[in-house]
């Protein structure tokens, strides 16, 4: 399929101000729904975790205890890489006062809870996800739908569909040699209804994505939006390879491309620049085993089948994409 420069200009455009306001509305509604649990924001405004991002955030504290909750927009909206105007807004709902720790296993500089004076948390009478669900149902009624990893709030003209993700703070202390309680890499632990746990690093993703965008003269996120749009167009054309990779994986894939490549081809038209991205990735498939998610921590392709699926997608994309 042939694409014009004007089409790629449209695909690479960021969110509109209307969508940005709807993201703010969504996180504000979740904040207000949680206040009946005894939380307050002390009148503080919703603000961005990092400047020049849509990762809006607000912290709540219990008025009668030590409980703390952090809310922030994560995912494609937070990273400003969304390309479908009807996509859900992902809102992390993080339980902060209870957390899971990770320590290095070194025998030379071992770590333990005792180094930080941590004590085991008492069992909760009610799961945090259940608490959040009850509050959301009380405010939004039948617009609330429980999912395996999240609690969905169906939208309206005022707010977008939102997926609230109740989770626990994850603290990685493996790089701390000062026994400093605040010196950790922060992640989140999600507890799906079907069992187990998932550790993600959404804040690191947002921070790294912003840095990558700046260091590539703002070409990185433009190319990510175009790549995501191509995936949707390929799915609409019934190209099966496009359904075996995720938008998150594509965003992370492009994060691994050296800054110099974006800067080298940035002066050319987007139609040519995007082709150079495809060519680079196809010629570096052997490096996929070293690629990280955009958070810079987790492996992007933990299995060989993940690498194979991405390689097949890139081959299909190369056949699909042409330009005038």
C-alpha positions in Angstrom: 0.0 0.0 0.0 1.4 3.4 -0.9 1.4 6.2 1.7 1.8 9.9 1.2 3.7 12.4 3.3 0.5 14.1 4.3 -0.9 10.7 5.6 2.2 10.1 7.7 1.9 13.7 9.0 -1.6 12.8 10.2 -0.5 9.4 11.7 2.4 11.0 13.6 0.3 13.8 15.3 -0.1 13.7 19.1 -3.3 13.8 21.0 -5.7 16.6 20.7 -6.4 19.0 23.6 -9.9 17.5 23.9 -8.5 14.0 24.5 -6.0 15.4 26.9 -8.8 17.0 29.0 -10.7 13.7 29.0 -7.6 12.0 30.4 -7.6 14.6 33.2 -11.3 14.0 33.8 -10.8 10.2 34.0 -8.1 10.3 36.7 -10.1 13.0 38.6 -13.1 10.8 38.7 -11.1 7.8 40.0 -9.6 10.1 42.7 -13.0 11.3 43.8 -14.3 7.7 43.9 -11.6 6.6 46.3 -12.1 9.5 48.8 -14.9 7.6 50.7 -12.3 5.1 51.8 -11.0 7.9 54.0 -8.4 9.4 51.6 -7.6 13.0 50.9 -5.5 14.8 48.3 -5.1 17.8 50.6 -6.4 20.0 47.9 -3.4 19.4 45.7 -4.0 19.6 41.9 -3.5 16.8 39.4 -0.1 17.3 37.8 2.2 15.5 35.4 4.8 13.0 36.8 7.2 14.4 34.2 7.0 17.6 32.3 6.0 17.4 28.6 4.1 14.1 29.3 0.4 13.3 29.8 1.3 11.1 32.8 -1.1 12.9 35.1 -0.7 12.0 38.7 -2.2 12.6 42.2 -1.3 11.2 45.6 -3.8 10.4 48.3 -3.3 9.8 52.0 -5.5 8.3 54.7 -6.9 10.8 57.1 -6.8 8.3 60.0 -3.8 6.1 59.3 -0.7 5.5 57.3 -2.3 4.3 54.0 -1.2 6.0 50.8 -2.3 5.7 47.2 -0.7 7.1 44.1 -2.8 7.5 40.9 -1.3 8.2 37.5 -2.1 7.8 33.9 0.1 5.1 32.3 0.3 3.4 28.9 0.0 5.0 25.4 -1.9 8.1 26.7 0.8 8.8 29.3 3.5 8.4 26.8 1.6 10.4 24.2 1.9 7.6 21.6 -1.8 6.8 21.3 -3.2 6.6 17.7 -6.8 5.4 18.2 -9.0 8.1 19.7 -11.3 5.6 21.3 -8.5 3.7 23.2 -8.9 3.3 27.0 -7.0 5.5 29.4 -4.9 3.3 31.8 -4.8 4.5 35.3 -2.5 2.9 37.9 -3.9 2.8 41.4 -0.9 2.0 43.5 -1.0 0.9 47.2 2.2 2.6 48.5 2.4 1.8 52.2 2.5 -2.0 51.6 5.1 -3.0 49.1 7.2 -5.9 47.8 11.0 -5.7 47.9 13.7 -7.1 45.7 17.3 -7.4 47.0 20.5 -8.4 45.3 21.8 -11.9 45.9 25.5 -10.9 46.3 27.3 -12.6 49.2 29.7 -9.6 49.5 27.0 -6.9 49.9 23.9 -8.8 51.0 20.6 -7.1 51.7 17.6 -7.9 53.8 14.5 -6.3 55.4 16.5 -5.7 58.5 18.8 -3.3 56.7 15.8 -1.0 56.2 13.9 -1.8 59.3 11.0 -3.2 57.3 8.5 -5.5 58.9 6.0 -7.9 57.3 2.6 -6.4 56.6 -0.4 -7.8 58.4 -2.8 -9.8 56.2 -5.5 -7.5 54.7 -9.1 -8.3 55.5 -10.1 -7.3 52.0 -8.1 -7.3 48.8 -7.1 -3.9 47.6 -8.7 -4.6 44.2 -12.0 -5.4 45.9 -11.8 -2.1 47.8 -11.2 -0.2 44.6 -14.0 -2.0 42.8 -16.5 -1.2 45.6 -15.6 2.5 45.5 -15.9 2.6 41.7 -19.2 0.8 41.6 -20.6 3.2 44.3 -19.7 6.2 42.0 -20.2 4.8 38.5 -22.7 2.0 39.0 -23.2 -0.3 36.1 -20.5 1.5 34.1 -18.0 -0.6 36.1 -16.7 -3.9 34.8 -14.2 -6.1 36.6 -11.4 -7.5 34.3 -8.6 -10.0 35.1 -6.0 -7.3 35.7 -8.0 -4.2 35.9 -11.4 -2.6 36.6 -12.9 -0.9 33.6 -15.0 2.2 33.8 -17.0 2.7 30.7 -16.9 6.3 29.4 -19.3 9.0 28.2 -19.1 12.4 26.6 -17.2 13.8 29.7 -14.6 11.1 30.2 -12.9 8.4 28.1 -13.2 4.7 28.8 -10.7 4.0 31.7 -9.0 0.9 32.9 -8.0 1.3 36.5 -5.2 -1.1 37.5 -5.1 -1.7 41.3 -1.5 -2.8 42.2 1.1 -2.7 44.9 4.4 -0.8 44.9 7.5 -2.8 43.9 10.9 -1.6 45.3 14.1 -2.8 43.7 16.9 -2.1 46.1 19.6 -4.1 44.3 21.5 -0.9 43.3 21.4 0.6 46.8 24.6 0.4 48.9 23.7 3.1 51.5 20.8 1.3 53.2 18.7 4.2 52.1 15.0 3.3 52.2 14.2 5.9 49.4 17.0 4.7 47.1 15.1 2.1 45.0 13.9 1.6 41.4 10.1 1.7 41.5 7.8 -0.7 39.8 4.3 -2.1 40.4 3.0 -5.6 41.2 -0.3 -6.5 39.6 -2.3 -9.5 40.9 -4.5 -10.9 38.2 -7.7 -12.6 39.2 -6.5 -15.8 37.6 -3.5 -16.0 39.9 0.1 -15.1 40.0 1.7 -11.7 39.8 3.1 -9.4 37.2 5.9 -6.8 37.7 5.9 -3.8 35.5 7.8 -0.5 35.4 5.4 2.1 34.0 7.1 5.1 35.6 10.4 4.1 34.2 8.8 3.6 30.8 7.4 7.2 30.8 10.7 8.7 32.0 12.7 6.8 29.4 10.3 7.6 26.6 10.5 11.3 27.3 14.3 11.2 27.3 14.4 9.2 24.1 12.1 11.7 22.4 14.2 14.7 23.4 17.5 13.0 22.4 16.1 12.1 18.9 14.8 15.6 18.3 11.2 14.4 18.8 11.3 11.9 16.0 11.0 8.8 18.3 7.4 9.3 19.3 6.4 10.4 15.8 7.8 7.1 14.4 6.1 5.1 17.2 2.7 6.6 16.3 3.2 5.8 12.6 4.3 2.2 13.5 1.2 1.7 15.7 -1.0 3.0 13.0 0.5 0.7 10.4 -0.2 -2.2 12.7 -3.9 -1.3 12.9 -4.1 -0.9 9.1 -2.5 -4.3 8.6 -5.0 -5.8 11.0 -7.8 -4.2 9.0 -6.3 -5.8 5.9 -6.4 -9.2 7.7 -2.6 -9.6 7.8 -2.2 -12.1 10.6 1.4 -11.1 11.6 0.1 -7.8 12.9 -2.0 -9.5 15.5 0.9 -11.4 17.0 2.7 -8.3 18.3 1.5 -5.6 20.7 1.5 -1.8 20.5 3.6 -1.9 23.7 6.2 -4.2 22.0 6.4 -1.9 19.0 7.0 1.2 21.1 9.7 -0.6 23.0 11.2 -2.0 19.8 11.7 1.6 18.5 13.1 2.6 21.8 16.1 0.3 21.2 17.1 2.0 17.9 20.2 4.2 18.5 19.5 7.9 18.7 22.0 8.5 15.9 19.8 6.6 13.4 16.8 8.9 14.1 19.0 12.0 13.8 20.7 10.7 10.6 17.4 10.3 8.8 15.3 12.9 10.6 16.0 15.6 7.9 14.3 13.4 5.3 10.5 13.2 4.6 8.6 11.0 7.0 7.8 8.4 4.3 11.5 7.9 3.8 12.4 8.1 7.4 9.9 5.4 8.4 11.2 3.1 5.6 14.7 3.6 7.1 13.3 2.4 10.5 11.9 -0.8 8.9 15.2 -1.4 7.2 17.2 -0.9 10.3 15.1 -3.3 12.4 15.1 -6.0 9.7 18.9 -5.8 9.5 19.3 -6.1 13.3 17.0 -9.0 14.0 20.0 -10.9 15.4 20.2 -8.2 18.2 16.6 -8.7 19.4 17.8 -11.0 22.2 19.6 -7.9 23.8 16.6 -5.6 23.4 14.8 -4.2 26.5 11.3 -2.9 27.1 11.2 0.9 27.0 11.5 0.8 30.8 15.1 -0.3 30.2 14.8 -3.2 32.7 12.7 -6.1 31.4 13.7 -8.2 28.3 11.6 -7.2 25.3 11.6 -10.7 23.9 11.7 -13.2 26.8 11.1 -16.2 24.4 12.3 -17.2 21.0 8.7 -17.2 19.7 8.5 -13.5 20.7 11.5 -12.7 18.5 10.0 -14.8 15.7 6.7 -13.0 15.8 8.3 -9.6 15.7 10.5 -10.7 12.8 7.5 -12.0 10.9 5.7 -8.7 11.6 8.6 -6.6 10.2 8.7 -8.8 7.0 5.0 -8.3 6.5 5.2 -4.6 7.2 8.0 -4.2 4.6 5.7 -5.8 2.0 2.7 -3.7 3.2 4.4 -0.4 3.3 5.3 1.7 0.2 5.4 5.5 -0.3 5.0 8.1 -3.0 
